[in-house]
Amino acid sequence: MGELGWIVEGWKPARAPERRVIEGDYARLEPLDRRHAADLHMALQGAEATWDYLPYGPFFGIGEYSRFIERQSASRDPLFFALIDRATRLPGGVMSLMRITPESGTIEVGHVCLAPRARRSRAATEAIFLLAANVFAWGYRRFEWKCDALNLPSRRAAERFGFSYEGVFRRATVVKGRNRDTAWFAMVDGDWPCLGPAYAEWLDPANFDGQGRQVRALSELTAPCLVARDPGLG
C-alpha cells in the first residue's frame, strides 16, 4: 500500500454559511440586495479596469446594473455580500463566498469588486478578516483565493491578506473570449492562529497615526505566516 494522508480526527462536514449580516468594527457585510445597487453603481464609477478580470461588466446604466445585482442576490453559491463602510454607511464593494464544499471543508472568496475609495481601507481589510474568521469557525479547513494569473494587483492583495501562493493552473478557462491561467492562493485552518492575530494587530487603532496612516503594513504582519511565496512577486 502506498503512503496515505493523516487521519483527520473527529472530522465532520463544515457548516454552510448563512445569508446573514456579519458585523465588524469598521465593516459590515450585508447580504447583497437590489437596494444596494444605486450606491454601488455610483461608487464604482471611474473604475472601469475593475471589470477587466471579472466574467461580467462593465455595466452601462443603473437599470442594467440593478438587474445584475438582483440576479446575484438570489444566489446561494456564490453567496454575495455588500461591503458597507461603517464610518460612511455607504457600500464600498461586493465580495462573495463561493465553491462552498462543506463535505471537504473548502470554500473560496471571490467576485471581489471594490470601489476605489475602499481599496486597502480598514473596512475592506476587516471584511476579509471577518470572512476568514467565520470560515474557520464554521469548521472549514481551507479558504481559497483565485485570480487571473495576469492580475497582479489581485495576486499582491492575496499575499497581503495572508493567502499563500500555491501555483498556476494553465489554460484554466476562457473569460470574455480570452485565455485565463488561474493563480491559486489559500490559507488553511493551521495558518489562522498566526494570521488572526496579525489582522488584529493591523486593525488596532494604535496601528494608525493621527492622519490615519498605518504604522505597520499588513503584509509585514502576515509575511511570517506564509508557507510559500511566489518568487516572481518578490
C-alpha angles and dihedrals in degrees: 000000000000125000115288134202120262122274111262099223115224093358117177129162117278122249119266111245116254127230095248142118117278111203130203137164095264103013137049118195109206123186104260114261136172089252087071093057102088095049092043092049090051093046092053095053112121092022100097092145087065089080097049095094099030121093091234139041167025096162121211104208141002093264093059092044093047091054089050092050091048091055093047093048090059092057123103095188108056090034105201129211133187112225109226119194103222092208094059099021087224128125113255099184149309134274135166147201109234145167084039107191110171094172092064097029097241130131136161137215110222149145087059107177115168130184114236091252092056100050114115088355124142089247094053093045092048089050091062089045091052093049093048094046091051094044092058093041088055089057103259117149098198133040114190137202119190130178144160106289088231092056098096096173089057092047091051090047091053092056092043088055091050101256111145119230113245106174145274128290103213120222089001096160147332118257121187089344094306131109116256123200106194124222113210126212130169146170120207134206091262090059095054098078085063099035098045095061090043090058091044091053092050093047093048110112088231088069091068129069127221091280093051094254117146119249096201123024119237089233089058091053097045097041095086089056096057116105096194135021134203105238089204091066097049 
